[in-house]
Amino acid sequence: MYSHSSSGPHTASAPQQRSTHQSVRRVVPATLLLLVLLVLWEVYVRCSGISPRTVPAPSAIFTATVDTFPELITASAITAYEGIAGFAVAVLLGIGLGLGMYMWRSIQDSIYPILAAAQTIPLITIAPLFIIWFGFEPIGKVVITAIFATFPIAIQTFRGCKAVPQFFADVALTCGATRAWTLWHVTLRVAAPQIFTGLRVSAAYVFATAATAEYLGARNGLGIWLQAAFNSFRTPLIFSATAVIVILTGLLLGFISLCEWLLIGFDDTKE
């Protein structure tokens, strides 16, 4: 009896320990590869004598980042706000439109072509229109980011719901569940992994989209930072802004993975 009860906590924590070990195994190789690439980059720049305006060394990028850190943080905060706000709007619109296309064929026939067409429009062609409509304020960049981020979420939500076997819902309805309960607890639950895939695809581009929109017209932000760095030939600062966009994107992707783990759990069958 004693041995059985004492093994309970250890057994319950096994999936969490396995999850931690798998996370470490995924992070370590990428970290080591990044360090090796940075060292090779530094050695190449120092040994080749290439101009810092062409390819700055990682040490020069780090120094320039530290020297301009307060200004960089201010610009990054604006771009982060635009990207996060645009992504939040895209999540609501994308999941709502995806469910609408799944539930009503008329919405699918009318909305899907519009969503697909919106993805084919180059950002550079519509950014001037948003400057005319919204001026140089961040709200215009939020709208642009939301437009380009909605499509992957809507499509993956629609496809994920369509992929759920019909008998799953039939069983719930037969047992007395309402259609709303079945949609929330059955269809969306089963389709959740594919919906989160759409969220990741969308999140991978939101900050880059916001910065590009800023570059075409804004008062502040990483886009303006990049424009000023380019005009003054301060190449290290271009890499600084790029690194910030990568970090912001990584944080958002990590937050999405955390939400997925909290909502649908960790699949401990994957090794």
N, C-alpha and C positions, 0 to 999 in steps of 0.2 A: 504493500500500500504506500509506503514512504517513497520508494523508488519511483512509483508511477506518478505521484503528485509532484515530486521534485523535477521530473523531466518535462512538465507542462510548460513552464516559462521558457525553457531552452528551446523547446519545439516551436512555440509561438513566435520566438524571435528569429528563427532560422531563415524565413523568407526575407526579413529585413537585413540580416547579415549578408545573405547572398546578394541582395540588391546593392548593398554598400560595396561589396567586393567587385561586383560587375561594374559599378560606376567608376571605381578606382582603376580597374583594368582598361576602361575606355579612355580615361583622362590621361593616364601616364604616358602612353605612346604618343599621343598628340602633343603633349607638353614637351617631351624629349625631342620630337621632330622639330617643333617650333624653335627650341633653344639651339639646335644644331644649325637650322637655317639662318638664324640671327648671327651666329658665330661665323658661318661661312660668308654671309653678307658683309659683316664688319671686316673680315680679312680681305675679301675681294676689293672693297672700296679703298682700304688702306694700301694694298699692294699694287693695285692697278693704276693709281693716280688719277682716277676719273674725277671730273669736276663735281663738287658737292651740289651744284645747281642741277646737275643731271640725275645723279643718284647719291643722296646723302647716306652716310653711315648710320646704323641704328643708334650709336652713341650721340651723333649730332641731332638726330630726331628727338632723342630723350632730352638733351640739353635745351633744345628749342621749345619743347613742350613745357619743361619746368619754368623757363624764363617767361613764357606767355600764359602760364596756367590760369590766372584769374580771368583773363579775357576769353580763353578757350572754354572755361567752365560756363561763363555767361552765354556764349554762343551755343554750347552744347545743350544747355537747359532749354533754350528756345526750340531747338530742333527736337529734343526729347519730348517736349510738350506736344509739338505738332504731330510727331509720329505716334505717340501713345494715344492722343485724342482721336486721331484719324483711324487708328487701329481699333479703338473701342467702338467707334461708330460703325466701322466695317464689320465687326463681330455681330453687332445687333442686326444690321442690314443683311449681312450674308446668311446668318442662320435663319432669319425671318424669311428671306427670299427663297432659300433652299427648302424650307418647310412648305412655303406656299407652292413652289413648283412640284413638290412631292404630293401634296394633297389635292391640288387642282390643276388639271391639264391645261385649262385656258391660261393660267398664270405662267405655266411652263412655256407654252407656245408664244406668249407675248414678251416675257421677261428675258428668256434665255438669249434670243438674238441681240437684245440690247446690251446685256452683260458682255457677250462675246465681242460685240462691236466696240464697246468701251475699252477693251484691252488692246485693240489694234490702233487706237489713236495715239500718236507720239506725244509725249509729255510737252515737248517744246512747242507744239501747235496749239495746245489749249491753255498753257500757263499764261500767255498774254491776256487771254479772255478773263481769267480769274483775277489778274492784276487790275483789269478795267472794272470788274464787278466788285471786288473786295479790297482793292488797293494793295498796299504792301503789308497789311496786317497778317498775323499768323492764321486767322480763320480761313483765309483762302488756301493756305497750305494744308490745313486740316482737311478741307473738303477734297482737295486733289488727292491726298493720301488715302482718304476713305474710298474714293472712286476706284482707284487702282488696287486697293486691298480687298475689296468686297468680292470680286469674281472668284478667287480660289476657294474662299469660305463657302460661298453660295453653291458652287458646283460640287464640292466635296460633301456638303450637307445633303444635297439632293441625291447624289450617287450613293452615299452611305445609307440613307433611308430606303432607297429603292432596292439596295442589296439585302435588306433584312427579309428573311423568309416570311411569307404572309401568314403561315400557320402560327408564328409566334404571337402575332396580334390576335389571331382567331382564338387561340387558347385563352388569352386574357379576357377577351370579350365574352367568351362562353362562360367564364367563371364569374361574370358579373361586373367586370371593370368597365368604366366609361371610356369613350374614345380619347378624351383628353388625357386620362390617366395612362391609357395604353400608349399613346404617343410619347408621353414624357418618360414613363418608366420602362417601356419595352423598346419601341422603335429608336428613340434617341439614345437609349442606353447601349443598344447593340451597335448603332451607327457611330458611337462616340469616337472610337479610334480613327475612323476615316475623317470625321469632322476635325479632330485635332491635327490630322495631317494637313488639312486645308488651312488651319490656323498657323501652322508652322511655315507653310509656303508663303502665306500672306505676310507674316511677321518678318520674314527674311528680307523684305524689300521696303518696309515702311519708312525707316529712317533715311535710307538712300533716296527714296522718292521725295521726302520732305526736304532734304538738303538740295536736291536737284531743282525743286521748285523755288527754293530760296535763291539759288544761284541765278535763276532767271528773273528774279525781282523780289526783294525783301528789304527790311530795315536791318535785320540782324539774324544770326543763326550760322550754322556751319557752312551753308551755301555761300553766304557773304564772306565768311572766313576764308573759304577756298578761293573765292574770287580775288580777295585782297592779296592772298599769298601768291597766287598766280601772277597778278599784275606787278608785284614787287620781286618776283623771281625767288621767293623764299620757299624753296622746295621742301625743306624739313617740315614746315607748317602744313603743307598739303598732306604729308604722311601722318601728321598728328591728328588732323581732322578725320582721315581715313580710319585710323586706329580707334578714335572715339565712336565712329559709326559702327565699326565691328564690335566694340565692347557693348554698346547699347543694344545691338541686335542679339548678341549672345545672352545678355541679361533677360531680354524679352523672351527668347526661346527657352531659357531656363525656367522662367516664370510659367510659361505654357506647359512645360513638362511637369512642373510641380502641381499645377492645377489638374493635369491629366491623372497624375498619381493619386491625388486626393479624391478625385471624383470616381475614377474607375479602377484604381488600385494598380499594383505592380504585378506584371506577368512573370512569376518566378519560374515558369517553364522554359524561358529562353536562356540559353547559356551563351 
